[in-house]
Structure formats: C-alpha cells, structure tokens
Amino acid sequence: EESESVSDTAPAEENAALKQTQFGPVNGIEKDGALVWYGIPYGKEPSGDLRWSAPQNPDPWTEAYDASQPAETAMQLGGDGIIGTEDCLNLDVYSTEGAENLPVMVFLHGGNNQTGNPREIPGEEMVVKNDMVFVSVNYRLGLLGFNCLPALQTAEDSTGNYALLDIAKALDWVKDNIGQFGGDPDNITISGFSAGGRDVMAMLISPLFEGKFQKAIAFSGGMTIADENLSAAKIAEAIAPLAVEDKKAEDEEAAAKWLLSTEDEVREYLYGLSPERLCALMGNAGIRMSVFPHLYGDDVVLPADGFDTKHYNQVPVLMLTGTTEFSMFAYGDPYYSGQDTAALSQEELEQAKNFAISYGSQMYGYFNAEASAQRMAPHYTAPIYLCSINYGAPDSAYPIPVYGAFHGIFVPMLSTENNYAAMIPDTFDQPAYMSMADAFNQYLKNFLYTGDPNGDNLTTWEAWTPESHLSMVFDGADEQAVIECKSVATTYEDIMDNMDADTTLDPKIKEGVISQVMNGRWFSDALDQRYKTKNLWQQP
C-alpha cells in the first residue's frame, strides 16, 4: 500500500523519462516508441591517478542528469586521428513506458577492444518488439583498457584487464538500478559482438563475473586469451618509440627492456603519457591478438589456464556466427596490394582473395561457435545453443557480392539503423531478410525470458551436444525465411585438407595467402602449426 502511494506522487509519473538511480536522477528522451537514456555514468572518469585502476563510483549528483544526447565514445584511434574521451564509464538504457520486471540484455560493442561505439546496435526497435530492456556499455579501450606492463601490476590482486573491471562495474550498476527502468535485476543476459562477444566468452571463465548474469550471447565471439608475459613484451615494444622520443632510453631495444621493469620511474612515465599518444599505438590489429594483446590469463580476472579451465559460470549460452566471417578482413588485406601479388592478373588476384575468404571463413565460423562448444562440453552443464547465419553466402538464394554472410550479418535483424544498410543497400529491407529477422527476434525474446529460444510456431532449436553437433541455420529463399536445425560440424583439419586439395591457385600464391593473410588470426592456431607460419609474437 505504502509503495503505491509513494509512486502516485513521484515526479517520475509526470515525466516517464525521469528516473532515479543510486547516484542521482537521470532524464532521458522518448524516441520511436521507446524511452532512451544516453551516457548514464556508472563510474568516475578513469583518468589521472585513476588511469589503470579499478573503476570507482561516480560522484553523486542531485540535479537531473541530462541523458538526452549520445555520450562521446571511449578514447580511440579513428579514421581521422584520435577521437573520444577518457570519461567513458557510462551506459545507454533503452526501455518502454510502463515497463516492469522485463528481461535485460546488456550489450558490449565490437572493435577489437580498441575502437567502437555503444550505439553499434541502437535498442529502440528491440525493446518495443521484444518486451525487454536493452543496455549498451561504454568501457575503456586500447591500452587504457588493457595493459599488463609489470610496473602497473604491483599489488597481489593487480590485473591489466581494466576493461573487464569496467564491464563488471556496469553489470553491478544494472543489478542495482535497472528495476527503475522496468528491468528485472535477476534476469540479465550479457551479450556482445566480435570483441564484445569474445569478452562475453571470457566472462564465462572469470571468477569475477560469477552470478553477475543469468544468460550469455556471443555474436561472432570465440575463445581468445593472451599470455601475460608475451603480452607485456608486445606492449613494451609498442610504447618503446615514445620512450626513445622522450629520451628515456638510447634505442627502442633498451626502451622496451626498461618498460618491462617494475621501477617506480617506469610507472610515473606511463602515467605521464598523454592518452592520445597511447591510443595511437597498435592500430590495424586485423583480428590478430599478437598486434594488440588483451584478455590476459593473469589468474586474477581470468584463469592462467584460460579456456582449459574446468570452472565455468554455468548459464545458458547462445553462440552465433556468419558463414562468411572472414570476408571483410581478407578482402582488404594489405598483402593483396603489396609486391608479392603485383604480378598477378586481376583474375588471379580475385582467386587468391576468394581462397582466403572461403577457407578463412570456414575456420572463423567454426572458431566462433562449434569449436567453443566442443571445448566447453566436458565441463559445461548449462545448455549451449549454436546459430549460423547463411543469408548472403555464395550458396544462399540471396548472395551478397564480395561480403557474403559477413561479420555482422545479424546486426540489421536487431536494428534497421546500423552501419551496414548504407554499405550494402537494398539488402536488409528485402522480404526474405525481414522474415528471417522476425523469426530470429522471436527466438531471441524467448531466450532472454527463459534461457531457451524455443516457443510456439517456431522450428525447434535443439541445444548443441557433442553427439549431435546441431546448429540453427538461418537463411532465405522465395522471399521467406529458411530456418533449419542441422549439423554444420567440421574441424580445422578437414578445412585444411580441403585447402591442400584445392587447385584453383598456383602453389606459390597459395603458400603466400596462407602465410601472410590467414596466419596469426584468432582462428589460426591449427593453421599456424600445420604450415609453420611465422610466429607474430616474436620480435621481427
């Protein structure tokens, strides 16, 4: 009775977009039938003395915080130089008027943990269509979000995985505050795309995240973890030119050695560097952990044995991949415009690109879903659901030239406002894609509510098992969705046997593509072993 009388007189009833949080009131906007709050702070600006430390609570405020405009991105290297701000510990909330106790989907954007924007997938359409609350998180990126240099790791429980500490802090904020926005604090699904999806997979093995979410979705994620010592050496190598420029050492070799020491002077130097200089380093990582190492197995946030651990946070998990995941990375690879391929005809060049796209995508798709499921299986009791989007692939009824079922093919199913609509026009508004999107959203809604995607009038989506290898494959034909639960199982060995048997390329060109384009990627461990490619972790 008492709580009803309080809410009857609360000013929030007059303004549906005015909500109270633990740190102060926030005022959002109404947009496309949804209520949206941009950039709500969940942590204090991690700059100055707070750089490379666990996130702190923001200072409380009393006047309504204006959450009507998108916040700046976290500081990062953009196409035209450094953009964004260190003051990035904030999140966007999407809900609907009158929402109450709805499932909550928390989303982590992609961008190799170096770039990206929480509005990668705007949530207005999803919350209206799927009766849910959507939260998209801004977190520290690049060397501000991941840095395991020894001088910064001086306490017993130190970790260089600062971005994961941010995400844990954001999940605590969601648990404590999302009820005000109509969300159920006991029904939180953590999700992410690309780097965000890999972060989600890492959270499944992190003791820090135990109990912080009830379900997980990895969109093109997969299992990646970095060795702390190799990572520190790579980071020292990247910062060394700055140290030489700043007269801290005679040459880069000496600078790297100094940066790997635990001297107070190193720590002071690192804290004295401008964030802009740090953000400019280690660009063009090209889905190679060796170029920008992150997600360190430090035995603090992530176990040193990584995904070989027996201790998983057991929640229902859904893993999704496109079937042409490597297209964007392979097609624009600098190898194809370098000296090694200068003598190739246009036809030979296309064949070389298609070789990498075809076999690299098979490996990347396997890596994103089935390979993770197989590794988890002995120690994972919660259901695992796999999903493969084939719409756009060369063998689909609706092939998308060049890109195929690319890395991100699912995004327009969740929001018609996205990065791909302009890039590939007249594609995602077609009846077959929209029919597929409609079905996918029904499965997603069911999964968010119950941890099981199945529901009335939907093709049965069976959980993956080591015996069945079942994935739900989404495609289209005859202006309709084509949705089928079937095995798409493969192995790295099978894929490489087919590569060896492929005669479309001159053997020398094939060797170049394997050793220069397909090597060292997230999915390339087996390939690097078989073809003895160069170890990119070592000094050149």
GIUR-V556372 format. One record per pair of residues at least 24 apart in sequence whose C-alpha atoms are under 8 Angstrom apart, sorted by the first residue. I is the first residue (numbers start at 1). J is the second residue. D is the distance in Angstrom with one decimal. If there is no record, write none. Layout:
i:I j:J d:D
i:I j:J d:D
This chain:
i:16 j:97 d:6.4
i:18 j:64 d:7.8
i:19 j:180 d:6.5
i:19 j:181 d:7.2
i:20 j:180 d:6.8
i:21 j:177 d:5.8
i:21 j:180 d:7.4
i:22 j:176 d:7.6
i:22 j:177 d:6.8
i:23 j:58 d:7.2
i:23 j:59 d:7.2
i:23 j:60 d:4.5
i:23 j:61 d:6.2
i:24 j:60 d:5.8
i:24 j:61 d:5.0
i:24 j:62 d:5.5
i:24 j:63 d:7.4
i:24 j:64 d:7.0
i:24 j:65 d:7.5
i:25 j:61 d:7.5
i:25 j:62 d:6.7
i:25 j:63 d:6.8
i:25 j:64 d:4.7
i:25 j:65 d:6.1
i:26 j:64 d:5.0
i:26 j:65 d:4.5
i:26 j:66 d:6.2
i:26 j:67 d:6.2
i:27 j:64 d:5.9
i:27 j:65 d:5.9
i:27 j:66 d:5.3
i:27 j:67 d:5.4
i:27 j:68 d:6.9
i:28 j:66 d:6.7
i:28 j:67 d:4.8
i:28 j:68 d:4.7
i:29 j:67 d:7.6
i:29 j:68 d:5.4
i:31 j:124 d:7.2
i:32 j:124 d:6.6
i:32 j:125 d:7.8
i:33 j:96 d:7.2
i:33 j:124 d:7.4
i:33 j:128 d:6.9
i:34 j:94 d:6.7
i:34 j:95 d:5.8
i:34 j:96 d:4.8
i:34 j:97 d:7.2
i:34 j:124 d:5.4
i:34 j:125 d:7.8
i:34 j:127 d:7.1
i:34 j:128 d:6.5
i:35 j:94 d:5.7
i:35 j:95 d:5.2
i:35 j:96 d:5.3
i:35 j:97 d:6.7
i:35 j:124 d:7.7
i:36 j:67 d:8.0
i:36 j:68 d:7.4
i:36 j:92 d:7.3
i:36 j:93 d:5.8
i:36 j:94 d:4.6
i:36 j:95 d:6.5
i:36 j:124 d:7.6
i:37 j:67 d:4.9
i:37 j:68 d:6.1
i:37 j:92 d:5.5
i:37 j:93 d:5.1
i:37 j:94 d:6.6
i:38 j:67 d:4.7
i:38 j:68 d:6.0
i:38 j:69 d:5.9
i:38 j:70 d:5.1
i:38 j:71 d:6.3
i:38 j:91 d:6.6
i:38 j:92 d:4.4
i:38 j:93 d:6.6
i:39 j:67 d:6.1
i:39 j:69 d:7.8
i:39 j:70 d:6.3
i:39 j:71 d:5.0
i:39 j:90 d:4.9
i:39 j:91 d:4.9
i:39 j:92 d:5.3
i:40 j:65 d:7.9
i:40 j:67 d:6.5
i:40 j:90 d:5.0
i:40 j:91 d:5.2
i:40 j:92 d:6.4
i:41 j:89 d:5.9
i:41 j:90 d:4.1
i:41 j:91 d:6.6
i:42 j:89 d:5.8
i:42 j:90 d:5.3
i:42 j:91 d:7.2
i:42 j:169 d:7.2
i:42 j:170 d:6.0
i:42 j:173 d:6.2
i:43 j:89 d:5.1
i:43 j:90 d:6.8
i:43 j:166 d:8.0
i:43 j:169 d:7.5
i:43 j:170 d:8.0
i:44 j:87 d:7.4
i:44 j:89 d:6.7
i:45 j:86 d:6.4
i:45 j:87 d:4.4
i:45 j:88 d:6.6
i:45 j:89 d:6.5
i:46 j:86 d:6.5
i:46 j:87 d:6.6
i:46 j:88 d:7.9
i:46 j:89 d:7.8
i:47 j:86 d:6.3
i:47 j:87 d:7.4
i:48 j:271 d:7.2
i:49 j:271 d:7.7
i:51 j:144 d:7.2
i:51 j:271 d:7.4
i:52 j:144 d:6.7
i:52 j:145 d:7.5
i:52 j:147 d:7.7
i:52 j:152 d:7.4
i:52 j:160 d:7.5
i:52 j:162 d:6.5
i:53 j:162 d:6.9
i:54 j:162 d:6.6
i:54 j:165 d:6.2
i:54 j:166 d:7.4
i:55 j:165 d:6.9
i:55 j:166 d:6.1
i:55 j:169 d:7.1
i:73 j:116 d:7.4
i:73 j:117 d:5.7
i:73 j:118 d:7.5
i:73 j:138 d:7.0
i:74 j:115 d:7.9
i:74 j:117 d:7.7
i:74 j:138 d:6.6
i:74 j:139 d:6.5
i:74 j:140 d:6.0
i:74 j:141 d:6.5
i:75 j:140 d:7.6
i:75 j:141 d:6.9
i:75 j:275 d:7.9
i:75 j:276 d:7.8
i:75 j:279 d:7.1
i:76 j:114 d:6.4
i:76 j:115 d:5.5
i:76 j:141 d:6.8
i:76 j:142 d:7.0
i:76 j:279 d:5.5
i:76 j:280 d:7.5
i:77 j:114 d:7.8
i:77 j:115 d:6.9
i:77 j:279 d:5.9
i:77 j:280 d:5.7
i:77 j:283 d:7.5
i:78 j:115 d:7.6
i:81 j:280 d:7.8
i:82 j:276 d:6.3
i:82 j:279 d:7.1
i:82 j:280 d:7.0
i:86 j:140 d:7.5
i:86 j:275 d:7.8
i:88 j:138 d:5.9
i:88 j:139 d:6.0
i:88 j:140 d:6.7
i:89 j:138 d:5.9
i:89 j:139 d:5.6
i:89 j:140 d:7.4
i:89 j:166 d:7.2
i:90 j:137 d:6.5
i:90 j:138 d:5.5
i:90 j:139 d:7.4
i:90 j:170 d:7.9
i:91 j:118 d:7.7
i:91 j:135 d:6.7
i:91 j:136 d:5.6
i:91 j:137 d:4.5
i:91 j:138 d:5.6
i:91 j:170 d:7.7
i:92 j:118 d:7.5
i:92 j:135 d:5.5
i:92 j:136 d:5.1
i:92 j:137 d:6.5
i:93 j:133 d:7.3
i:93 j:134 d:5.9
i:93 j:135 d:4.6
i:93 j:136 d:6.7
i:94 j:123 d:5.8
i:94 j:124 d:6.3
i:94 j:127 d:6.8
i:94 j:133 d:5.8
i:94 j:134 d:5.0
i:94 j:135 d:6.3
i:95 j:124 d:7.7
i:95 j:127 d:5.9
i:95 j:128 d:7.9
i:95 j:132 d:7.0
i:95 j:133 d:4.9
i:95 j:134 d:6.7
i:95 j:181 d:6.5
i:95 j:182 d:7.0
i:96 j:127 d:6.8
i:96 j:128 d:6.8
i:96 j:133 d:7.8
i:96 j:182 d:7.8
i:98 j:182 d:7.3
i:99 j:181 d:7.1
i:99 j:182 d:4.4
i:99 j:183 d:7.3
i:100 j:179 d:7.5
i:100 j:181 d:7.7
i:100 j:182 d:4.0
i:100 j:183 d:6.1
i:100 j:184 d:7.5
i:101 j:179 d:6.8
i:101 j:182 d:5.4
i:101 j:183 d:4.7
i:101 j:184 d:4.2
i:101 j:185 d:7.9
i:102 j:131 d:6.7
i:102 j:132 d:5.2
i:102 j:133 d:6.4
i:102 j:182 d:6.1
i:102 j:183 d:4.6
i:102 j:184 d:5.2
i:102 j:187 d:7.9
i:103 j:131 d:7.9
i:103 j:132 d:5.2
i:103 j:133 d:6.2
i:103 j:183 d:5.9
i:103 j:184 d:5.5
i:103 j:187 d:5.3
i:103 j:188 d:6.3
i:103 j:189 d:7.8
i:103 j:448 d:6.0
i:103 j:449 d:5.8
i:104 j:132 d:6.0
i:104 j:133 d:4.7
i:104 j:134 d:5.8
i:104 j:135 d:7.4
i:104 j:183 d:5.8
i:104 j:184 d:6.5
i:104 j:185 d:7.6
i:104 j:187 d:6.2
i:104 j:188 d:4.8
i:104 j:189 d:6.1
i:104 j:448 d:7.4
i:105 j:132 d:7.4
i:105 j:133 d:6.3
i:105 j:134 d:4.9
i:105 j:135 d:6.2
i:105 j:188 d:6.0
i:105 j:189 d:4.8
i:105 j:190 d:6.1
i:105 j:191 d:6.8
i:105 j:448 d:7.2
i:106 j:134 d:6.0
i:106 j:135 d:4.6
i:106 j:136 d:5.8
i:106 j:137 d:7.4
i:106 j:171 d:8.0
i:106 j:188 d:7.1
i:106 j:189 d:6.1
i:106 j:190 d:4.9
i:106 j:191 d:5.8
i:107 j:134 d:7.5
i:107 j:135 d:6.0
i:107 j:136 d:4.7
i:107 j:137 d:6.3
i:107 j:190 d:6.3
i:107 j:191 d:4.8
i:107 j:192 d:5.1
i:107 j:193 d:7.9
i:107 j:196 d:7.7
i:108 j:136 d:6.2
i:108 j:137 d:5.8
i:108 j:138 d:7.8
i:108 j:191 d:6.3
i:108 j:192 d:4.3
i:108 j:193 d:6.6
i:108 j:196 d:4.7
i:108 j:197 d:7.4
i:109 j:136 d:7.6
i:109 j:137 d:7.6
i:109 j:192 d:5.9
i:109 j:193 d:5.7
i:109 j:194 d:7.5
i:109 j:195 d:7.2
i:109 j:196 d:5.2
i:110 j:192 d:7.1
i:110 j:193 d:5.1
i:110 j:194 d:4.9
i:110 j:195 d:4.7
i:110 j:196 d:5.0
i:110 j:197 d:7.6
i:111 j:194 d:7.1
i:111 j:195 d:6.0
i:111 j:196 d:7.9
i:112 j:194 d:7.2
i:112 j:195 d:4.8
i:112 j:285 d:7.7
i:112 j:287 d:7.0
i:113 j:141 d:5.4
i:113 j:142 d:6.0
i:113 j:145 d:7.8
i:113 j:195 d:5.7
i:113 j:196 d:7.4
i:113 j:294 d:7.9
i:114 j:141 d:4.7
i:114 j:142 d:4.1
i:114 j:143 d:7.9
i:115 j:141 d:6.5
i:115 j:142 d:7.3
i:120 j:418 d:6.8
i:120 j:419 d:7.4
i:121 j:411 d:7.0
i:121 j:414 d:7.3
i:121 j:415 d:6.3
i:121 j:417 d:7.6
i:121 j:418 d:6.5
i:122 j:415 d:6.4
i:122 j:417 d:7.0
i:122 j:418 d:7.8
i:123 j:414 d:7.9
i:123 j:415 d:7.1
i:124 j:415 d:7.9
i:125 j:414 d:7.3
i:125 j:415 d:6.1
i:126 j:414 d:6.2
i:126 j:415 d:7.1
i:130 j:441 d:7.1
i:130 j:442 d:7.5
i:130 j:445 d:5.5
i:131 j:445 d:7.7
i:132 j:183 d:7.4
i:132 j:445 d:7.8
i:133 j:181 d:7.8
i:133 j:182 d:7.1
i:133 j:183 d:5.8
i:137 j:167 d:7.5
i:137 j:170 d:7.2
i:139 j:163 d:5.9
i:139 j:166 d:6.0
i:139 j:167 d:6.8
i:140 j:166 d:7.3
i:142 j:279 d:6.3
i:142 j:292 d:7.9
i:143 j:278 d:6.4
i:143 j:279 d:6.7
i:144 j:275 d:7.6
i:144 j:278 d:7.7
i:144 j:279 d:7.7
i:146 j:293 d:7.9
i:146 j:294 d:5.7
i:146 j:295 d:7.5
i:147 j:232 d:7.5
i:147 j:235 d:7.4
i:147 j:294 d:7.6
i:148 j:228 d:6.7
i:148 j:231 d:7.1
i:148 j:232 d:5.6
i:148 j:235 d:8.0
i:148 j:296 d:7.8
i:149 j:232 d:5.0
i:149 j:235 d:7.2
i:149 j:236 d:7.3
i:149 j:259 d:7.4
i:149 j:260 d:6.3
i:150 j:232 d:7.4
i:150 j:260 d:6.2
i:150 j:261 d:6.5
i:150 j:262 d:5.5
i:151 j:259 d:7.8
i:151 j:260 d:7.2
i:151 j:261 d:6.3
i:151 j:262 d:4.1
i:151 j:263 d:6.3
i:151 j:264 d:7.0
i:151 j:266 d:6.4
i:151 j:267 d:5.3
i:152 j:262 d:7.8
i:152 j:267 d:6.2
i:154 j:262 d:7.8
i:157 j:300 d:6.1
i:158 j:300 d:7.2
i:159 j:298 d:6.7
i:159 j:300 d:6.3
i:159 j:301 d:6.8
i:160 j:296 d:7.2
i:161 j:294 d:7.3
i:161 j:295 d:6.1
i:161 j:296 d:6.6
i:161 j:301 d:7.0
i:164 j:199 d:7.6
i:164 j:301 d:7.9
i:168 j:208 d:7.5
i:168 j:209 d:6.6
i:168 j:212 d:7.7
i:171 j:212 d:6.5
i:171 j:213 d:7.8
i:172 j:212 d:7.2
i:175 j:212 d:7.9
i:186 j:213 d:7.9
i:186 j:214 d:7.4
i:187 j:213 d:7.2
i:187 j:214 d:5.9
i:187 j:215 d:7.9
i:187 j:448 d:7.9
i:187 j:449 d:7.6
i:188 j:212 d:7.8
i:188 j:213 d:5.0
i:188 j:214 d:5.5
i:188 j:215 d:6.6
i:188 j:448 d:8.0
i:189 j:213 d:5.7
i:189 j:214 d:5.8
i:189 j:215 d:4.5
i:189 j:216 d:5.2
i:189 j:217 d:7.2
i:189 j:448 d:6.6
i:190 j:214 d:7.9
i:190 j:215 d:6.4
i:190 j:216 d:4.8
i:190 j:217 d:6.4
i:191 j:216 d:5.6
i:191 j:217 d:4.5
i:191 j:218 d:5.7
i:191 j:219 d:7.4
i:192 j:217 d:6.7
i:192 j:218 d:5.6
i:192 j:219 d:5.9
i:192 j:221 d:7.6
i:193 j:218 d:6.4
i:193 j:219 d:4.6
i:193 j:220 d:5.9
i:193 j:221 d:6.5
i:193 j:408 d:7.9
i:194 j:218 d:7.9
i:194 j:219 d:6.3
i:194 j:220 d:5.0
i:194 j:221 d:5.0
i:195 j:221 d:6.6
i:196 j:221 d:7.1
i:197 j:221 d:3.9
i:197 j:222 d:7.0
i:198 j:222 d:5.4
i:198 j:223 d:6.1
i:198 j:224 d:6.5
i:199 j:295 d:7.7
i:202 j:295 d:7.5
i:202 j:302 d:7.2
i:203 j:313 d:7.8
i:204 j:312 d:5.5
i:204 j:313 d:4.9
i:204 j:314 d:7.4
i:205 j:302 d:6.6
i:205 j:303 d:7.2
i:205 j:306 d:7.4
i:205 j:307 d:6.9
i:205 j:309 d:7.2
i:205 j:311 d:6.4
i:205 j:312 d:4.8
i:205 j:313 d:6.2
i:206 j:301 d:5.7
i:206 j:302 d:5.0
i:206 j:303 d:6.9
i:206 j:312 d:7.5
i:206 j:313 d:7.5
i:207 j:301 d:6.7
i:207 j:302 d:7.3
i:207 j:313 d:7.8
i:208 j:301 d:6.0
i:209 j:313 d:7.7
i:210 j:313 d:5.9
i:211 j:313 d:7.7
i:214 j:315 d:5.8
i:214 j:316 d:7.5
i:215 j:315 d:5.0
i:215 j:316 d:5.1
i:215 j:317 d:5.9
i:215 j:448 d:7.6
i:215 j:451 d:6.5
i:216 j:315 d:6.8
i:216 j:316 d:6.5
i:216 j:317 d:4.7
i:216 j:318 d:6.4
i:217 j:317 d:5.7
i:217 j:318 d:4.7
i:217 j:319 d:5.8
i:217 j:320 d:7.8
i:218 j:317 d:7.7
i:218 j:318 d:6.3
i:218 j:319 d:4.8
i:218 j:320 d:6.3
i:219 j:319 d:6.0
i:219 j:320 d:4.9
i:219 j:321 d:6.4
i:220 j:319 d:7.3
i:220 j:320 d:5.7
i:220 j:321 d:4.9
i:220 j:322 d:7.4
i:220 j:365 d:7.8
i:220 j:368 d:5.3
i:220 j:369 d:7.7
i:220 j:407 d:7.1
i:220 j:408 d:7.8
i:221 j:319 d:7.5
i:221 j:320 d:7.8
i:221 j:368 d:5.3
i:221 j:369 d:7.8
i:222 j:367 d:5.8
i:222 j:368 d:4.2
i:222 j:369 d:6.5
i:222 j:371 d:8.0
i:222 j:372 d:6.2
i:223 j:307 d:7.1
i:223 j:367 d:7.7
i:223 j:368 d:7.6
i:223 j:372 d:6.4
i:224 j:295 d:7.2
i:224 j:522 d:6.8
i:225 j:294 d:7.2
i:225 j:295 d:5.2
i:225 j:296 d:5.8
i:225 j:297 d:6.3
i:225 j:306 d:6.3
i:225 j:307 d:7.9
i:226 j:289 d:7.3
i:226 j:293 d:6.2
i:226 j:294 d:6.1
i:226 j:295 d:5.8
i:226 j:296 d:4.7
i:226 j:297 d:6.1
i:227 j:296 d:5.9
i:227 j:297 d:6.0
i:227 j:298 d:7.9
i:227 j:304 d:8.0
i:228 j:296 d:5.4
i:228 j:297 d:6.3
i:228 j:298 d:6.3
i:230 j:537 d:6.9
i:231 j:290 d:7.6
i:231 j:293 d:5.4
i:231 j:294 d:7.5
i:231 j:296 d:7.8
i:232 j:260 d:7.1
i:233 j:260 d:7.0
i:234 j:290 d:7.4
i:234 j:291 d:7.6
i:234 j:292 d:7.8
i:234 j:293 d:7.5
i:234 j:537 d:7.3
i:235 j:292 d:7.8
i:235 j:293 d:7.8
i:236 j:260 d:6.3
i:238 j:281 d:6.5
i:238 j:282 d:6.7
i:239 j:278 d:7.6
i:239 j:281 d:7.5
i:286 j:329 d:6.7
i:286 j:521 d:7.7
i:287 j:329 d:8.0
i:287 j:521 d:5.5
i:287 j:522 d:6.2
i:288 j:520 d:5.9
i:288 j:521 d:4.6
i:288 j:522 d:6.0
i:289 j:520 d:7.8
i:289 j:521 d:7.1
i:289 j:522 d:6.8
i:290 j:520 d:7.5
i:290 j:536 d:6.0
i:290 j:537 d:5.4
i:291 j:536 d:8.0
i:307 j:375 d:7.5
i:307 j:376 d:7.7
i:308 j:375 d:7.6
i:310 j:379 d:5.5
i:311 j:379 d:7.2
i:312 j:379 d:7.2
i:312 j:380 d:6.8
i:314 j:380 d:6.5
i:314 j:381 d:6.7
i:314 j:382 d:5.5
i:315 j:382 d:5.5
i:315 j:383 d:7.5
i:316 j:382 d:5.2
i:316 j:383 d:4.9
i:316 j:384 d:6.0
i:316 j:385 d:7.9
i:316 j:451 d:5.6
i:316 j:452 d:7.7
i:317 j:382 d:7.6
i:317 j:383 d:6.5
i:317 j:384 d:5.1
i:317 j:385 d:6.2
i:317 j:451 d:7.9
i:318 j:384 d:6.0
i:318 j:385 d:4.6
i:318 j:386 d:5.8
i:318 j:387 d:7.4
i:319 j:368 d:7.2
i:319 j:369 d:5.5
i:319 j:384 d:7.7
i:319 j:385 d:6.3
i:319 j:386 d:5.0
i:319 j:387 d:6.1
i:320 j:368 d:7.1
i:320 j:369 d:6.3
i:320 j:386 d:6.0
i:320 j:387 d:4.5
i:320 j:388 d:5.8
i:320 j:389 d:7.6
i:321 j:365 d:5.6
i:321 j:368 d:5.9
i:321 j:369 d:6.6
i:321 j:387 d:6.3
i:321 j:388 d:5.0
i:321 j:389 d:6.3
i:321 j:407 d:7.7
i:322 j:365 d:6.4
i:322 j:388 d:5.6
i:322 j:389 d:4.7
i:322 j:390 d:6.2
i:322 j:405 d:5.2
i:322 j:406 d:5.8
i:322 j:407 d:6.1
i:322 j:408 d:7.4
i:322 j:409 d:6.4
i:322 j:410 d:7.7
i:323 j:361 d:6.3
i:323 j:362 d:6.8
i:323 j:365 d:5.8
i:323 j:388 d:6.6
i:323 j:389 d:6.2
i:323 j:390 d:5.4
i:323 j:393 d:6.6
i:323 j:404 d:7.8
i:323 j:405 d:5.4
i:323 j:406 d:7.1
i:324 j:357 d:7.0
i:324 j:358 d:7.1
i:324 j:361 d:4.8
i:324 j:362 d:7.2
i:324 j:365 d:7.4
i:324 j:390 d:7.9
i:324 j:393 d:6.3
i:324 j:403 d:7.2
i:324 j:404 d:5.5
i:324 j:405 d:4.7
i:324 j:406 d:4.9
i:324 j:407 d:7.1
i:325 j:360 d:7.9
i:325 j:361 d:5.0
i:325 j:362 d:8.0
i:325 j:364 d:6.2
i:325 j:365 d:6.3
i:325 j:405 d:6.7
i:325 j:406 d:4.7
i:325 j:407 d:4.5
i:326 j:356 d:7.9
i:326 j:357 d:5.5
i:326 j:358 d:7.9
i:326 j:360 d:5.7
i:326 j:361 d:4.6
i:326 j:364 d:6.6
i:326 j:406 d:7.1
i:326 j:407 d:7.0
i:327 j:357 d:5.1
i:327 j:361 d:7.0
i:327 j:402 d:7.2
i:327 j:403 d:5.4
i:327 j:404 d:7.1
i:327 j:406 d:6.2
i:327 j:407 d:7.6
i:328 j:403 d:6.5
i:328 j:406 d:7.1
i:328 j:407 d:7.4
i:330 j:356 d:6.3
i:330 j:357 d:5.9
i:330 j:517 d:6.7
i:330 j:518 d:7.9
i:331 j:357 d:7.3
i:331 j:402 d:8.0
i:333 j:517 d:6.8
i:335 j:516 d:6.8
i:335 j:517 d:6.8
i:340 j:512 d:7.9
i:348 j:505 d:7.6
i:351 j:504 d:7.1
i:351 j:505 d:6.9
i:352 j:505 d:6.8
i:352 j:509 d:7.2
i:352 j:510 d:7.2
i:352 j:513 d:6.9
i:355 j:505 d:8.0
i:356 j:513 d:6.7
i:356 j:514 d:7.5
i:356 j:517 d:7.1
i:356 j:518 d:6.5
i:359 j:495 d:6.7
i:359 j:496 d:7.9
i:359 j:499 d:7.0
i:360 j:518 d:6.4
i:362 j:495 d:7.1
i:363 j:492 d:6.4
i:363 j:495 d:7.2
i:363 j:523 d:6.1
i:363 j:524 d:7.8
i:364 j:522 d:7.8
i:364 j:523 d:5.6
i:366 j:489 d:7.9
i:366 j:490 d:7.2
i:366 j:491 d:7.5
i:366 j:492 d:8.0
i:367 j:522 d:8.0
i:367 j:523 d:5.7
i:370 j:469 d:7.6
i:370 j:489 d:7.1
i:373 j:464 d:7.7
i:374 j:466 d:6.6
i:377 j:465 d:7.6
i:377 j:466 d:7.0
i:383 j:463 d:6.1
i:383 j:464 d:7.5
i:384 j:463 d:5.6
i:384 j:464 d:5.6
i:384 j:465 d:7.8
i:385 j:461 d:7.8
i:385 j:462 d:7.2
i:385 j:463 d:4.8
i:385 j:464 d:5.6
i:385 j:471 d:7.0
i:386 j:463 d:7.4
i:386 j:464 d:6.5
i:386 j:470 d:7.2
i:386 j:471 d:4.7
i:386 j:472 d:6.2
i:387 j:471 d:5.2
i:387 j:472 d:4.7
i:387 j:473 d:5.9
i:387 j:474 d:7.6
i:388 j:471 d:6.6
i:388 j:472 d:6.1
i:388 j:473 d:4.7
i:388 j:474 d:6.3
i:389 j:473 d:5.8
i:389 j:474 d:4.8
i:389 j:475 d:6.3
i:390 j:473 d:6.7
i:390 j:474 d:5.9
i:390 j:475 d:5.2
i:391 j:433 d:7.6
i:391 j:474 d:6.7
i:391 j:475 d:4.4
i:391 j:476 d:6.2
i:396 j:475 d:6.9
i:396 j:476 d:7.3
i:396 j:477 d:7.9
i:397 j:476 d:6.5
i:397 j:477 d:5.5
i:398 j:476 d:7.0
i:398 j:477 d:7.3
i:412 j:437 d:8.0
i:413 j:437 d:4.5
i:413 j:438 d:7.6
i:413 j:440 d:7.5
i:413 j:441 d:7.5
i:414 j:441 d:7.3
i:430 j:479 d:7.7
i:431 j:479 d:5.2
i:431 j:480 d:6.6
i:432 j:476 d:5.2
i:432 j:477 d:6.5
i:432 j:478 d:7.2
i:432 j:479 d:4.1
i:432 j:480 d:4.3
i:432 j:481 d:5.3
i:433 j:475 d:7.9
i:433 j:476 d:6.6
i:433 j:479 d:7.9
i:433 j:480 d:7.6
i:433 j:481 d:6.9
i:435 j:479 d:7.9
i:435 j:480 d:5.8
i:435 j:481 d:5.2
i:436 j:474 d:6.8
i:436 j:475 d:6.9
i:436 j:476 d:6.9
i:436 j:480 d:7.2
i:436 j:481 d:4.5
i:436 j:482 d:7.3
i:436 j:483 d:7.8
i:439 j:481 d:7.9
i:459 j:483 d:7.1
i:459 j:484 d:7.2
i:459 j:485 d:7.8
i:460 j:485 d:7.3
i:461 j:485 d:6.1
i:492 j:526 d:6.6
i:492 j:527 d:7.7
i:493 j:526 d:7.8
i:496 j:527 d:7.4
